[in-house]
Amino acid sequence: MPTFHDVMMAYKATRPYVHETPVIASNSIQQFSGHEVALKCENLQRTGSYNLRGGMNFVIRTKLLDLSINHFVAQSTGNLGLAVALAASSFSATGHIVIPKRANDVVVHSIAHYSGKVYRCGDARDEQMKLTQKLVSDNNNTSKKNGVNACVFVHPQDDWLIAGYGTLGVELMLQTDGRLDAVVVPASEGALLAGVALAVKGMKPNVAVFAAECDARDPNSDFEDGPVVAVNKGEGGGDQDHSTQHANNAVDVARQLRTPLNATAAKCVNKYVDGVIKVTERQKRDAFRFVYERCKLVVDDSAATAVAAVLTRPASLSQYDHIGIVLAGGNVDLDDIPRLARL
Amino acid sequence: MPTFHDVMMAYKATRPYVHETPVIASNSIQQFSGHEVALKCENLQRTGSYNLRGGMNFVIRTKLLDLSINHFVAQSTGNLGLAVALAASSFSATGHIVIPKRANDVVVHSIAHYSGKVYRCGDARDEQMKLTQKLVSDNNNTSKKNGVNACVFVHPQDDWLIAGYGTLGVELMLQTDGRLDAVVVPASEGALLAGVALAVKGMKPNVAVFAAECDARDPNSDFEDGPVVAVNKGEGGGDQDHSTQHANNAVDVARQLRTPLNATAAKCVNKYVDGVIKVTERQKRDAFRFVYERCKLVVDDSAATAVAAVLTRPASLSQYDHIGIVLAGGNVDLDDIPRLARL
C-alpha cells in the first residue's frame, strides 16, 4: 500500500510535468447545497484528466529503478491511455496503448498526438489481455539489455498511480489553506479515490472523505478493461492501530463500491474513506448540466457524479461546512454534450 | 472619457462583489499559435461574463452620488441584463431589464433569479426605446424624493461600465506579473475593449492591445438593442500628447470595428488600441471547439473570437511572446453547443 511519504515524493517529482490546477469557488453550488464548495479543476489538467499525475509518477519511479525501461503498456479507452502516452514521451520512452474497438477515433488521434502507439483490438477482455501480454514480452525480447526488462505494464490500480493521484489532494489542501472539512471524490476506477483519500488524511487527519458513485455503471469507465482483483474483505481490519469497530466500518466502505478494487486500492479505501454517496443517473445528468451552465466548465461523467453527490444534499454531508469536490476530468466529445445532460 | 484612476477606483470598490477570475495557461494554444498564452477566464465570473464588473461599478458609483437612486434600467438580451440585475440587488435596488422577444427563456429565468424585473417587448428598436423611457420616467415619478431622480438608464457604453470592465485588465496584469507583451480582447460591444485597453496600458504602457472581431455580425450581441452614437472621426486626433501619425493610426482602429461606438468608447479605443484582428466565421467556430475540447472551458461567441485571433497566427502578433486572451463570457445554451462549433 502506498504511504503518505510516497504521495509527497510524487508531489515533488511530478511538479515540473503537471499543471497545478485551479480551485474554483462556486456560489451556485453553495446556494443549492448549503455548503461552501471548492471545485478542484482536474479537467484543466494536461490531457484533460487527473490520470496524468499518476502516469507521470509511474514513469518517473520506473525510470528511477532503471533508466533502460523505455516501454510502457496500458489498456485504456481514454484518460489513462492519454496520460501514459504523454508521460512516457516526456522521458523519451514509448507508451503502447491497447484500445478496444468501441473507443472513438478522437481518443486514438489524441494518443497519437502525444506520441503514443495505438493498438486496436476487439472488445473482448481475453483478446485485450493477450495483446497486452504479447506487447510486453515482444518489447522485452527485442530491447532487453543485460537481462533487464525494458517494458512494463501499467496496472490501472498500481501503487505508483495511486500515489500520483494523491498529489491532487495535496494541492487541494494547500490551495484551500487546510480549510476543508470534507472532500468528495468520484469512485471512478478506485485508484483516484484511494490516492486522494490517502493524501488529504495525511495532511489533515480529521477531514472526511466520501466516494461519489452513480447507481448505473459508467459506460465510459476504463476500468473494466484492466485486470482486477476482488476485494480482500479481511485485510481492512488487519491494522492494529485501528479499533475493530473502525475496521468493520472501513471494510463496508470498499464493499459498497460498484468498482472492483485490487488488494491495495481496497486497503487504502478501507482505511481512509468515510462513506459512499450514491446518486441516480438523473441526478448525475442534472449535475452535468449544472456544471456546464453555472460553472462554465467542461467535465466528464465522473466529475458530474461528484457534484451530484453534493447537490443532492445527503444527510452524511450535513455536518460539513467546507467541501472540496474533485472534478476528475473533462474529456467529453463536444457533439455528445446535449445528450449527456438528458436522461 | 474614463481615466486609469477611474479603473483603479473601480478595482477597489468592486472587489468584494466580483470574483478574481483565474488565469489559465494553455499548452495547446501555445503549441498551435507559437505564443505563450494566458487565458483570462471571465466566463468563470459571477453571472458568467465580464459584464458584472461594469454593472457593479455603475451601481456603486451611482449610489455614491445619491443613495436614493434605487432603480436601474437596462436593455439587454443577456449578459448586461444579468449583471445589472445582480449588481442592483446587491445594493437592495431593483434592476429593470428590457428584453426583446427573441431572447430565450433561460435569460429571463436567470434575470429573475438575480431578483431583476423582466420586461419583454418586440424586437423593434423603437419599441424597446419607448418602453425603456417609460420605465425610467415611471420610476422617477413614483419614487422621486426631493426632486432627485431615483432611476437611471445603464447605457451599454457608459463610462462607469468601461472603468468597471477595466478591472479585468488590472487583474490580468497583476496575475501575470506584468509579463504580457500583448493582450487580445474581443471587440464585442466596444466597452470591454475600451476598458481593458485603458487598464493594461495604464499599468504597462508598452503592452500592445488588439481587438478581435469576426467578419460576420455576432447575432447574440447585446449592442444593437442599445442606443448608439456614430464614431466621431475627428476626436481621436485631438490629444496633444500624441503625434499626428499616432492619432491617424488610432482613428483608423475605431473605424475598422464593425460595432458602432459612442464618443467615449471610440476615444478610448482610438487612444489605446493598437489594431484589429479579423477572423472568419469558420475560424471562430473552430476556436470554439478548440476551447471546449482542449481547454475544457465553456465560452461564448466573443471569447471564441479572441482565441481564433491568436490561433490564426496573424502577422500583427508575430513579434509578441506572451499574449493574454480575454475569455469574455460563457453564457451559452448547452443544447446549442454542437451547432455553435459547426459552420
HADDOCK unambig.tbl for C-alpha pairs under 7 A between the chains (distance, minus, plus):
assign (segid A and resid 43 and name CA) (segid B and resid 296 and name CA) 6.42 0.50 0.50
assign (segid A and resid 44 and name CA) (segid B and resid 295 and name CA) 6.40 0.50 0.50
assign (segid A and resid 44 and name CA) (segid B and resid 296 and name CA) 6.24 0.50 0.50
assign (segid A and resid 292 and name CA) (segid B and resid 298 and name CA) 6.83 0.50 0.50
assign (segid A and resid 293 and name CA) (segid B and resid 334 and name CA) 6.81 0.50 0.50
assign (segid A and resid 295 and name CA) (segid B and resid 44 and name CA) 6.41 0.50 0.50
assign (segid A and resid 296 and name CA) (segid B and resid 43 and name CA) 6.42 0.50 0.50
assign (segid A and resid 296 and name CA) (segid B and resid 44 and name CA) 6.25 0.50 0.50
assign (segid A and resid 296 and name CA) (segid B and resid 297 and name CA) 6.18 0.50 0.50
assign (segid A and resid 296 and name CA) (segid B and resid 298 and name CA) 4.66 0.50 0.50
assign (segid A and resid 296 and name CA) (segid B and resid 330 and name CA) 5.93 0.50 0.50
assign (segid A and resid 297 and name CA) (segid B and resid 296 and name CA) 6.19 0.50 0.50
assign (segid A and resid 297 and name CA) (segid B and resid 297 and name CA) 4.91 0.50 0.50
assign (segid A and resid 297 and name CA) (segid B and resid 298 and name CA) 5.48 0.50 0.50
assign (segid A and resid 298 and name CA) (segid B and resid 292 and name CA) 6.82 0.50 0.50
assign (segid A and resid 298 and name CA) (segid B and resid 296 and name CA) 4.67 0.50 0.50
assign (segid A and resid 298 and name CA) (segid B and resid 297 and name CA) 5.48 0.50 0.50
assign (segid A and resid 298 and name CA) (segid B and resid 298 and name CA) 6.23 0.50 0.50
assign (segid A and resid 330 and name CA) (segid B and resid 296 and name CA) 5.93 0.50 0.50
assign (segid A and resid 334 and name CA) (segid B and resid 293 and name CA) 6.80 0.50 0.50
assign (segid A and resid 334 and name CA) (segid B and resid 338 and name CA) 6.19 0.50 0.50
assign (segid A and resid 335 and name CA) (segid B and resid 338 and name CA) 4.93 0.50 0.50
assign (segid A and resid 338 and name CA) (segid B and resid 334 and name CA) 6.19 0.50 0.50
assign (segid A and resid 338 and name CA) (segid B and resid 335 and name CA) 4.93 0.50 0.50
